[in-house]
Amino acid sequence: MKKLFRAIALVLTFVMLGILLGGCATTPTVDKIKEDGKLVMLTNAAFPPYEYTSGGEVAGIDVDIAKEIAADLGVKLEIQDMPFEGIINAIKSGKGSFGAAGMSITEDRKKNVDFSIEYAQSKLFVLVTDTETEIKTPDDLNDMTIGVQTGTTSDTYATDVEGAQISRYGNFLDAAQALKSGKVRAVVVDELTSNEILAANPELVRLDEPLADEGYAICVQKGNTTLLDAINATLTRLIESGKIQEFMDNNVTGLAESSEEPVG
Ligand code: GLN
């Protein structure tokens, strides 16, 4: 009888252990990705030319890179479009294989995810309307209403501007609309996306002086070294062969081509 109790207790312990482990975040290692046959990219498809929608599909520099990573691993690529500010937490909890969203490397983000090597350099710029007379340099932003995309480095930067009121939008394209309609006096946004916004909105201009220098990288769950190594190997190949530059050139008019996200 005692033996039976012991056996039952042992089985129960294993069942509980299984439940506990099952509840923990799963790690999309290279083995798991190959087993599933797919790589899941988390992004926010409203950041041209890095990601945008074109003909109902998500396209962009990051998508071109992700396709290469998937091809190198011999699996198919699945893209999930989600709010930018949710990407880090999603990757942390094992939803999706990696985040690729023109994401700037920051010390704060490094506490929650691991970053690949840097694959692009960028700057933050200030956009204003062509009738703006008071904002001539970034120092003139004090006490102004600034439009940003929630959870971005622009958000962090603008939040530190003395006396400024921050209006947060789901994406930079909406922030640009708010600037056009006079709801905000300035928008802080990444370089290439600012080019796209300016090309589609002739009434907006950019201040010459940039606010910050940043580098973009792909993020994975902390400690997911097999996937990080695979991503870095593909990125190194793409950087050295000039492919990333080619992707940049090919996607630069993304917004103008997009039928879903017209700005203007
Ligand atoms: N590079 C900026 C950041 O990482 C914006 C990225 C984005 O909006 N997709 O915060």
Boltz pocket constraint, residues with backbone or C-beta under 6 A from the ligand:
constraints:
  - pocket:
      binder: B
      contacts: [[A, 44], [A, 47], [A, 84], [A, 101], [A, 102], [A, 103], [A, 104], [A, 105], [A, 149], [A, 151], [A, 152], [A, 153], [A, 154], [A, 190]]
      max_distance: 6.0
